[in-house]
């Protein structure tokens, strides 16, 4: 189904840009966490980077029939710091998406009756809430000079839902089965 409204189209492109940048930023910060000898925090960054890729791909798919060159404006955190500082950047970015960006984009998609955009924004919004909390837990550990205590991280490839240690039988956001989760 094609996107009918220019405003929703712009928001999808902006979200695609922001999620793409978050994906790359988190991969960079994962390597830095590994260098600081906190490999579980590095693994968390990699897992959430994958979730951000899921979000970017979802937004891109909704725009699949909109082929052209576009200038995309998207907010992003830049810079390299300590793992504690990088986690703060991640928290700030996730909270911006949860408190500002996705609620507004979702409301516009609902108003404009853009069902696929609404679904994509909803999936991202719900997953980003979890990402902010996971990054906060990781930062709390890092501030104590410790690594995040976990065995594994699991990400739903449909919506980006992210969970530590064991994937749920059914994704609480999109309903995907446990077997499809990607493990880190």
PATOR-730843 format. One record per residue: x, y, z of N, C-alpha, C, O in turn; chain; residue in one letter; residue number from 1. Coordinates in Angstrom, 3 decimals. Example, Ala and Ser with C-alpha at 12.3 -4.5 7.8 and 13.67 -1.06 7.14 Angstrom:
% residues 2
       n.c1       n.c2       n.c3      ca.c1      ca.c2      ca.c3       c.c1       c.c2       c.c3       o.c1       o.c2       o.c3   ch   aa     i
     13.190     -5.690      7.800     12.300     -4.500      7.800     13.200     -3.300      7.800     14.236     -3.319      8.465    A    A     1
     12.850     -2.250      7.080     13.670     -1.060      7.140     12.900      0.030      7.870     13.409      1.138      8.039    A    S     2
//
This chain:
% residues 184
       n.c1       n.c2       n.c3      ca.c1      ca.c2      ca.c3       c.c1       c.c2       c.c3       o.c1       o.c2       o.c3   ch   aa     i
      0.844     -1.183      0.000      0.000      0.000      0.000      0.892      1.250      0.000      1.789      1.383      0.832    A    X     1
      0.641      2.126     -0.909      1.443      3.334     -1.054      1.106      4.359      0.029     -0.031      4.459      0.491    A    X     2
      2.126      5.110      0.415      1.915      6.226      1.330      1.242      7.338      0.522      1.692      7.682     -0.572    A    X     3
      0.172      7.889      1.068     -0.638      8.869      0.343     -0.305     10.312      0.727     -0.563     11.234     -0.047    A    X     4
      0.258     10.507      1.900      0.426     11.860      2.432      1.899     12.241      2.561      2.717     11.483      3.082    A    X     5
      2.208     13.436      2.071      3.589     13.914      2.061      4.161     14.031      3.474      5.331     13.711      3.687    A    X     6
      3.374     14.476      4.429      3.886     14.643      5.791      4.319     13.285      6.372      5.404     13.177      6.942    A    X     7
      3.496     12.278      6.233      3.865     10.948      6.719      5.091     10.442      5.971      5.979      9.832      6.568    A    X     8
      5.142     10.692      4.678      6.300     10.316      3.868      7.581     10.939      4.436      8.589     10.255      4.611    A    X     9
      7.527     12.236      4.719      8.693     12.935      5.279      9.106     12.333      6.625     10.294     12.162      6.899    A    X    10
      8.120     12.018      7.453      8.425     11.444      8.760      9.041     10.055      8.624      9.929      9.696      9.398    A    X    11
      8.589      9.284      7.666      9.187      7.962      7.433     10.635      8.096      6.981     11.497      7.342      7.434    A    X    12
     10.912      9.048      6.092     12.293      9.246      5.638     13.180      9.738      6.777     14.310      9.274      6.934    A    X    13
     12.670     10.672      7.566     13.435     11.173      8.706     13.719     10.041      9.698     14.833      9.919     10.208    A    X    14
     12.719      9.228      9.962     12.893      8.092     10.880     13.894      7.094     10.321     14.726      6.563     11.056    A    X    15
     13.813      6.842      9.026     14.769      5.940      8.380     16.197      6.469      8.579     17.105      5.714      8.924    A    X    16
     16.377      7.766      8.360     17.703      8.354      8.537     18.194      8.254      9.970     19.344      7.887     10.211    A    X    17
     17.331      8.576     10.919     17.721      8.518     12.330     18.026      7.105     12.789     19.000      6.885     13.510    A    X    18
     17.209      6.148     12.382     17.436      4.754     12.773     18.710      4.211     12.124     19.444      3.439     12.740    A    X    19
     18.967      4.613     10.888     20.190      4.174     10.199     21.433      4.703     10.911     22.419      3.987     11.088    A    X    20
     21.365      5.966     11.312     22.508      6.541     12.030     22.677      5.900     13.402     23.804      5.663     13.837    A    X    21
     21.584      5.618     14.082     21.676      4.943     15.384     22.316      3.572     15.214     23.152      3.172     16.024    A    X    22
     21.934      2.858     14.177     22.521      1.546     13.893     24.047      1.649     13.811     24.760      0.890     14.468    A    X    23
     24.534      2.570     13.018     25.979      2.714     12.843     26.663      3.231     14.107     27.741      2.761     14.469    A    X    24
     26.043      4.184     14.767     26.623      4.741     15.993     26.768      3.658     17.054     27.797      3.584     17.725    A    X    25
     25.753      2.820     17.211     25.804      1.775     18.229     26.869      0.730     17.907     27.475      0.169     18.821    A    X    26
     27.105      0.462     16.635     28.183     -0.465     16.278     29.545      0.118     16.661     30.415     -0.598     17.157    A    X    27
     29.719      1.410     16.430     30.968      2.085     16.824     31.132      2.033     18.340     32.206      1.703     18.842    A    X    28
     30.075      2.356     19.057     30.146      2.363     20.521     30.316      0.953     21.077     30.881      0.791     22.158    A    X    29
     29.849     -0.057     20.377     30.061     -1.448     20.805     31.552     -1.777     20.810     32.063     -2.377     21.755    A    X    30
     32.236     -1.381     19.751     33.684     -1.625     19.684     34.404     -0.890     20.805     35.347     -1.424     21.388    A    X    31
     33.977      0.310     21.107     34.604      1.082     22.187     34.359      0.412     23.540     35.249      0.394     24.390    A    X    32
     33.158     -0.138     23.745     32.867     -0.854     24.994     33.759     -2.086     25.103     34.274     -2.389     26.179    A    X    33
     33.941     -2.788     24.005     34.856     -3.943     24.014     36.262     -3.512     24.419     36.926     -4.193     25.201    A    X    34
     36.713     -2.374     23.884     38.041     -1.852     24.221     38.152     -1.507     25.704     39.232     -1.596     26.288    A    X    35
     37.021     -1.108     26.316     37.004     -0.777     27.748     36.748     -2.011     28.613     36.548     -1.896     29.822    A    X    36
     36.754     -3.168     28.002     36.606     -4.457     28.714     35.237     -4.631     29.368     35.120     -5.178     30.464    A    X    37
     34.202     -4.152     28.667     32.814     -4.413     29.080     32.086     -5.055     27.887     31.249     -4.422     27.243    A    X    38
     32.421     -6.318     27.610     31.911     -6.974     26.404     30.392     -7.172     26.378     29.795     -7.187     25.302    A    X    39
     29.767     -7.323     27.531     28.311     -7.463     27.516     27.633     -6.160     27.104     26.606     -6.171     26.426    A    X    40
     28.214     -5.045     27.516     27.676     -3.750     27.067     27.908     -3.618     25.564     27.048     -3.106     24.848    A    X    41
     29.049     -4.071     25.089     29.300     -4.092     23.648     28.280     -4.952     22.920     27.792     -4.578     21.853    A    X    42
     27.962     -6.090     23.491     26.967     -6.979     22.885     25.581     -6.339     22.897     24.820     -6.483     21.940    A    X    43
     25.253     -5.632     23.979     23.974     -4.928     24.030     23.916     -3.869     22.926     22.905     -3.756     22.233    A    X    44
     24.990     -3.095     22.759     25.024     -2.103     21.682     24.807     -2.770     20.322     24.059     -2.251     19.493    A    X    45
     25.457     -3.920     20.084     25.303     -4.617     18.800     23.876     -5.118     18.599     23.329     -5.025     17.500    A    X    46
     23.280     -5.648     19.656     21.910     -6.155     19.552     20.942     -5.015     19.253     20.078     -5.143     18.386    A    X    47
     21.084     -3.906     19.963     20.175     -2.789     19.737     20.475     -2.130     18.390     19.570     -1.583     17.760    A    X    48
     21.723     -2.173     17.944     22.034     -1.705     16.583     21.229     -2.511     15.566     20.704     -1.959     14.599    A    X    49
     21.138     -3.814     15.791     20.332     -4.656     14.904     18.851     -4.248     14.977     18.178     -4.185     13.948    A    X    50
     18.349     -3.975     16.175     16.954     -3.546     16.320     16.714     -2.237     15.574     15.656     -2.052     14.972    A    X    51
     17.687     -1.329     15.608     17.541     -0.067     14.882     17.531     -0.315     13.375     16.835      0.380     12.634    A    X    52
     18.296     -1.296     12.925     18.269     -1.692     11.517     16.885     -2.237     11.146     16.378     -1.954     10.060    A    X    53
     16.281     -3.010     12.035     14.922     -3.508     11.813     13.963     -2.327     11.633     13.135     -2.327     10.722    A    X    54
     14.078     -1.330     12.499     13.203     -0.156     12.392     13.424      0.579     11.070     12.470      0.939     10.381    A    X    55
     14.699      0.797     10.726     15.005      1.482      9.459     14.429      0.706      8.279     13.828      1.295      7.381    A    X    56
     14.608     -0.599      8.281     14.076     -1.420      7.185     12.556     -1.364      7.127     11.981     -1.317      6.040    A    X    57
     11.898     -1.369      8.281     10.434     -1.261      8.293      9.975      0.054      7.668      9.048      0.069      6.859    A    X    58
     10.623      1.153      8.042     10.265      2.459      7.494     10.516      2.485      5.980      9.700      2.997      5.214    A    X    59
     11.646      1.929      5.566     12.025      1.904      4.151     11.013      1.116      3.322     10.650      1.521      2.217    A    X    60
     10.564     -0.008      3.866      9.583     -0.837      3.155      8.264     -0.105      2.948      7.622     -0.256      1.909    A    X    61
      7.862      0.685      3.931      6.622      1.447      3.782      6.761      2.452      2.638      5.777      2.790      1.980    A    X    62
      7.974      2.922      2.406      8.241      3.909      1.352      8.638      3.283      0.018      9.086      3.998     -0.878    A    X    63
      8.489      1.988     -0.137      9.065      1.282     -1.276      8.640      1.822     -2.641      9.402      1.695     -3.600    A    X    64
      7.480      2.405     -2.760      7.064      2.914     -4.064      7.451      4.383     -4.268      7.126      4.963     -5.304    A    X    65
      8.130      4.983     -3.311      8.545      6.390     -3.398     10.015      6.441     -3.815     10.909      6.589     -2.982    A    X    66
     10.243      6.314     -5.128     11.608      6.253     -5.657     11.993      7.621     -6.205     11.373      8.123     -7.142    A    X    67
     13.016      8.214     -5.613     13.510      9.518     -6.043     14.704      9.866     -5.157     15.031      9.116     -4.237    A    X    68
     15.336     10.962     -5.419     16.383     11.480     -4.548     15.731     12.440     -3.558     14.926     13.291     -3.938    A    X    69
     16.089     12.291     -2.289     15.522     13.142     -1.248     16.630     13.602     -0.313     17.587     12.870     -0.060    A    X    70
     16.495     14.794      0.185     17.333     15.251      1.277     16.592     14.868      2.554     15.419     15.194      2.736    A    X    71
     17.308     14.168      3.432     16.679     13.668      4.657     17.292     14.374      5.854     18.511     14.390      6.021    A    X    72
     16.441     14.955      6.682     16.882     15.577      7.917     16.468     14.677      9.073     15.295     14.336      9.228    A    X    73
     17.445     14.305      9.873     17.164     13.444     11.024     18.075     13.853     12.170     19.259     14.125     11.970    A    X    74
     17.518     13.893     13.362     18.321     14.203     14.537     19.227     13.025     14.872     18.875     11.871     14.630    A    X    75
     20.389     13.325     15.428     21.309     12.246     15.787     22.308     12.724     16.829     22.677     13.898     16.873    A    X    76
     22.733     11.794     17.659     23.786     12.038     18.634     25.119     11.772     17.932     25.269     10.756     17.254    A    X    77
     26.074     12.667     18.090     27.391     12.463     17.506     28.438     12.527     18.600     28.228     13.156     19.637    A    X    78
     29.560     11.877     18.368     30.690     11.946     19.276     31.076     10.601     19.835     30.288      9.656     19.869    A    X    79
     32.319     10.551     20.273     32.876      9.350     20.881     33.346      9.721     22.275     34.103     10.674     22.457    A    X    80
     32.893      8.964     23.245     33.315      9.226     24.613     33.615      7.919     25.307     33.876      6.900     24.668    A    X    81
     33.575      7.964     26.611     33.709      6.732     27.377     32.425      5.927     27.206     31.434      6.442     26.688    A    X    82
     32.436      4.711     27.622     31.223      3.898     27.525     30.081      4.527     28.319     28.937      4.527     27.863    A    X    83
     30.379      5.060     29.495     29.336      5.731     30.284     28.758      6.902     29.491     27.540      7.077     29.450    A    X    84
     29.614      7.704     28.862     29.146      8.841     28.063     28.378      8.379     26.826     27.350      8.957     26.474    A    X    85
     28.883      7.336     26.170     28.193      6.813     24.990     26.816      6.272     25.359     25.857      6.449     24.609    A    X    86
     26.719      5.621     26.499     25.418      5.122     26.958     24.470      6.284     27.235     23.272      6.178     26.974    A    X    87
     24.991      7.393     27.761     24.137      8.562     27.976     23.632      9.099     26.646     22.469      9.485     26.528    A    X    88
     24.503      9.124     25.649     24.074      9.533     24.311     22.981      8.627     23.780     22.013      9.096     23.183    A    X    89
     23.136      7.328     23.997     22.124      6.363     23.553     20.807      6.575     24.297     19.736      6.565     23.691    A    X    90
     20.893      6.765     25.598     19.690      7.012     26.407     18.977      8.267     25.906     17.762      8.267     25.712    A    X    91
     19.749      9.336     25.698     19.149     10.594     25.229     18.454     10.411     23.881     17.349     10.912     23.674    A    X    92
     19.100      9.700     22.977     18.513      9.462     21.664     17.235      8.641     21.741     16.239      8.960     21.090    A    X    93
     17.270      7.585     22.539     16.087      6.724     22.686     14.938      7.503     23.339     13.788      7.393     22.917    A    X    94
     15.257      8.280     24.362     14.204      9.051     25.032     13.609     10.117     24.109     12.414     10.403     24.182    A    X    95
     14.425     10.697     23.256     13.892     11.650     22.272     12.868     10.952     21.377     11.803     11.503     21.099    A    X    96
     13.190      9.756     20.935     12.266      9.006     20.081     10.984      8.638     20.820      9.890      8.690     20.258    A    X    97
     11.141      8.261     22.103      9.994      7.816     22.909      9.106      8.984     23.338      7.880      8.870     23.320    A    X    98
      9.709     10.087     23.716      8.944     11.200     24.287      8.533     12.254     23.271      7.549     12.964     23.483    A    X    99
      9.264     12.367     22.180      9.012     13.441     21.219      8.641     12.917     19.828      7.536     13.147     19.336    A    X   100
      9.576     12.220     19.219      9.479     11.914     17.798      8.362     10.927     17.455      7.421     11.279     16.744    A    X   101
      8.461      9.711     17.951      7.501      8.699     17.531      6.062      8.971     17.988      5.141      8.655     17.235    A    X   102
      5.818      9.532     19.163      4.419      9.853     19.477      3.809     10.841     18.465      2.656     10.691     18.063    A    X   103
      4.591     11.846     18.061      4.081     12.824     17.087      3.894     12.174     15.721      2.861     12.368     15.079    A    X   104
      4.879     11.405     15.273      4.788     10.755     13.956      3.628      9.763     13.928      2.907      9.662     12.936    A    X   105
      3.462      9.044     15.014      2.372      8.068     15.097      1.015      8.778     15.040      0.098      8.316     14.362    A    X   106
      0.894      9.883     15.741     -0.369     10.624     15.741     -0.708     11.141     14.340     -1.864     11.095     13.921    A    X   107
      0.296     11.628     13.624      0.068     12.100     12.259     -0.334     10.931     11.359     -1.266     11.058     10.565    A    X   108
      0.357      9.797     11.471      0.016      8.626     10.656     -1.415      8.161     10.937     -2.137      7.766     10.021    A    X   109
     -1.816      8.211     12.202     -3.195      7.849     12.553     -4.178      8.837     11.932     -5.173      8.432     11.331    A    X   110
     -3.902     10.128     12.076     -4.783     11.168     11.539     -4.908     11.051     10.022     -5.984     11.261      9.463    A    X   111
     -3.793     10.713      9.357     -3.795     10.627      7.899     -4.184      9.233      7.393     -4.145      8.971      6.191    A    X   112
     -4.555      8.352      8.312     -4.983      6.993      7.969     -3.924      6.244      7.153     -4.232      5.596      6.152    A    X   113
     -2.683      6.349      7.600     -1.552      5.668      6.971     -1.240      4.417      7.793     -0.385      4.443      8.679    A    X   114
     -1.936      3.333      7.493     -1.879      2.117      8.314     -0.484      1.500      8.408     -0.059      1.109      9.495    A    X   115
      0.221      1.407      7.304      1.557      0.797      7.329      2.556      1.672      8.082      3.401      1.159      8.816    A    X   116
      2.463      2.981      7.904      3.334      3.897      8.644      3.011      3.821     10.132      3.912      3.812     10.971    A    X   117
      1.735      3.767     10.450      1.314      3.656     11.853      1.920      2.403     12.490      2.437      2.456     13.605    A    X   118
      1.854      1.298     11.786      2.418      0.033     12.291      3.927      0.169     12.514      4.444     -0.224     13.560    A    X   119
      4.626      0.728     11.524      6.075      0.872     11.615      6.471      1.791     12.772      7.388      1.475     13.529    A    X   120
      5.782      2.926     12.910      6.074      3.849     14.004      5.742      3.211     15.353      6.488      3.382     16.318    A    X   121
      4.643      2.488     15.428      4.256      1.822     16.683      5.309      0.801     17.102      5.724      0.784     18.261    A    X   122
      5.744     -0.043     16.181      6.772     -1.038     16.502      8.017     -0.348     17.056      8.556     -0.754     18.086    A    X   123
      8.467      0.698     16.363      9.675      1.399     16.802      9.477      2.035     18.177     10.336      1.900     19.049    A    X   124
      8.372      2.716     18.377      8.104      3.380     19.652      8.159      2.398     20.814      8.817      2.664     21.820    A    X   125
      7.484      1.283     20.687      7.440      0.309     21.787      8.811     -0.297     22.053      9.174     -0.511     23.210    A    X   126
      9.567     -0.574     21.016     10.910     -1.136     21.198     11.864     -0.106     21.803     12.700     -0.453     22.637    A    X   127
     11.745      1.154     21.389     12.658      2.187     21.899     12.482      2.401     23.396     13.445      2.730     24.088    A    X   128
     11.281      2.220     23.902     11.067      2.315     25.351     11.938      1.295     26.079     12.550      1.606     27.101    A    X   129
     11.986      0.110     25.558     12.791     -0.972     26.151     14.273     -0.662     26.004     15.051     -0.883     26.933    A    X   130
     14.667     -0.153     24.843     16.078      0.166     24.612     16.580      1.202     25.608     17.686      1.071     26.132    A    X   131
     15.784      2.223     25.874     16.194      3.256     26.832     16.443      2.641     28.204     17.429      2.969     28.864    A    X   132
     15.556      1.753     28.633     15.707      1.109     29.951     16.931      0.193     29.979     17.652      0.163     30.976    A    X   133
     17.173     -0.548     28.908     18.344     -1.432     28.866     19.636     -0.625     28.883     20.591     -0.995     29.565    A    X   134
     19.669      0.465     28.141     20.862      1.315     28.155     21.081      1.930     29.536     22.224      2.083     29.968    A    X   135
     20.013      2.278     30.225     20.135      2.839     31.584     20.721      1.789     32.528     21.600      2.103     33.330    A    X   136
     20.245      0.554     32.440     20.803     -0.519     33.270     22.285     -0.726     32.966     23.089     -0.924     33.877    A    X   137
     22.636     -0.681     31.697     24.041     -0.841     31.304     24.880      0.315     31.831     26.006      0.112     32.286    A    X   138
     24.337      1.527     31.771     25.071      2.685     32.269     25.271      2.603     33.780     26.341      2.942     34.287    A    X   139
     24.252      2.158     34.491     24.387      2.003     35.943     25.529      1.047     36.283     26.306      1.302     37.203    A    X   140
     25.626     -0.041     35.545     26.727     -0.994     35.764     28.065     -0.350     35.419     29.027     -0.466     36.178    A    X   141
     28.127      0.321     34.287     29.380      0.937     33.843     29.859      2.014     34.811     31.063      2.168     35.015    A    X   142
     28.939      2.753     35.403     29.320      3.773     36.389     29.967      3.154     37.618     30.758      3.803     38.302    A    X   143
     29.633      1.908     37.896     30.239      1.180     39.016     31.509      0.435     38.588     32.083     -0.319     39.374    A    X   144
     31.939      0.646     37.354     33.123     -0.031     36.832     32.869     -1.490     36.511     33.802     -2.291     36.471    A    X   145
     31.599     -1.843     36.278     31.236     -3.235     36.016     30.609     -3.366     34.627     30.200     -2.390     33.998    A    X   146
     30.557     -4.618     34.188     29.879     -4.944     32.946     28.421     -5.269     33.260     28.088     -5.588     34.401    A    X   147
     27.568     -5.192     32.273     26.163     -5.557     32.436     26.075     -7.061     32.681     26.703     -7.849     31.974    A    X   148
     25.306     -7.446     33.671     25.140     -8.865     33.974     24.012     -9.421     33.113     22.849     -9.042     33.251    A    X   149
     24.396    -10.339     32.216     23.431    -10.967     31.322     24.102    -12.164     30.666     25.328    -12.270     30.627    A    X   150
     23.278    -13.053     30.157     23.805    -14.195     29.413     23.734    -13.964     27.913     24.635    -14.364     27.176    A    X   151
     22.666    -13.321     27.460     22.462    -13.109     26.036     21.435    -11.998     25.832     20.756    -11.571     26.766    A    X   152
     21.345    -11.544     24.582     20.360    -10.543     24.191     19.623    -11.111     22.980     20.234    -11.720     22.102    A    X   153
     18.304    -10.908     22.939     17.486    -11.428     21.846     16.665    -10.290     21.260     16.089     -9.481     21.987    A    X   154
     16.621    -10.241     19.912     15.924     -9.160     19.214     14.944     -9.759     18.213     15.290    -10.651     17.437    A    X   155
     13.724     -9.255     18.246     12.706     -9.651     17.275     13.026     -8.992     15.931     13.165     -7.771     15.868    A    X   156
     13.145     -9.772     14.861     13.467     -9.199     13.554     12.279     -8.548     12.848     12.427     -8.004     11.753    A    X   157
     11.114     -8.601     13.467      9.922     -7.989     12.887      9.726     -6.566     13.417      9.404     -5.652     12.658    A    X   158
      9.924     -6.387     14.736      9.621     -5.089     15.354     10.778     -4.481     16.149     10.722     -3.304     16.504    A    X   159
     11.818     -5.255     16.431     12.944     -4.726     17.194     12.837     -4.903     18.702     13.698     -4.418     19.436    A    X   160
     11.787     -5.595     19.189     11.680     -5.877     20.623     12.989     -6.516     21.075     13.517     -7.396     20.396    A    X   161
     13.507     -6.083     22.204     14.804     -6.537     22.696     14.668     -6.974     24.138     14.044     -6.293     24.952    A    X   162
     15.264     -8.128     24.450     15.145     -8.680     25.795     16.439     -9.412     26.159     17.104    -10.001     25.306    A    X   163
     16.775     -9.357     27.448     17.967    -10.044     27.933     17.637    -11.486     28.311     16.519    -11.804     28.715    A    X   164
     18.628    -12.335     28.169     18.678    -13.707     28.673     17.800    -14.722     27.958     18.314    -15.769     27.564    A    X   165
     16.516    -14.479     27.768     15.676    -15.452     27.075     14.564    -14.751     26.313     13.881    -13.874     26.842    A    X   166
     14.400    -15.151     25.068     13.320    -14.588     24.259     11.978    -15.104     24.766     11.884    -16.246     25.216    A    X   167
     10.942    -14.274     24.697      9.611    -14.720     25.113      9.029    -15.706     24.090      9.472    -15.753     22.943    A    X   168
      8.057    -16.470     24.506      7.396    -17.404     23.590      6.746    -16.651     22.430      6.695    -17.141     21.301    A    X   169
      6.250    -15.447     22.735      5.578    -14.616     21.734      5.988    -13.168     21.969      5.928    -12.687     23.100    A    X   170
      6.398    -12.478     20.930      6.804    -11.080     21.061      5.634    -10.245     21.587      4.537    -10.292     21.031    A    X   171
      5.869     -9.480     22.659      4.783     -8.667     23.218      4.390     -7.468     22.346      3.350     -6.852     22.576    A    X   172
      5.209     -7.140     21.357      4.903     -6.004     20.492      4.195     -6.453     19.214      3.163     -5.890     18.849    A    X   173
      4.741     -7.462     18.531      4.194     -7.835     17.222      3.628     -9.254     17.158      2.984     -9.622     16.175    A    X   174
      3.865    -10.049     18.198      3.324    -11.406     18.221      4.188    -12.455     17.550      3.766    -13.605     17.432    A    X   175
      5.392    -12.094     17.104      6.273    -13.074     16.460      6.655    -14.183     17.439      6.705    -13.964     18.649    A    X   176
      6.920    -15.357     16.913      7.282    -16.493     17.736      8.744    -16.428     18.186      9.593    -15.828     17.528    A    X   177
      9.003    -17.054     19.307     10.333    -17.095     19.914     11.416    -17.541     18.911     12.537    -17.032     18.935    A    X   178
     11.080    -18.467     18.057     12.046    -19.054     17.140     12.641    -18.060     16.160     13.723    -18.299     15.623    A    X   179
     11.955    -16.947     15.916     12.479    -15.991     14.929     13.439    -14.968     15.539     14.136    -14.270     14.803    A    X   180
     13.487    -14.869     16.854     14.373    -13.908     17.510     15.823    -14.169     17.129     16.253    -15.317     17.018    A    X   181
     16.567    -13.090     16.931     17.996    -13.176     16.676     18.719    -13.017     18.002     18.410    -12.115     18.781    A    X   182
     19.682    -13.892     18.256     20.399    -13.891     19.538     21.790    -13.309     19.392     22.477    -13.513     18.391    A    X   183
     22.176    -12.586     20.412     23.511    -11.971     20.479     24.199    -12.427     21.749     25.335    -12.032     22.011    A    X   184
//
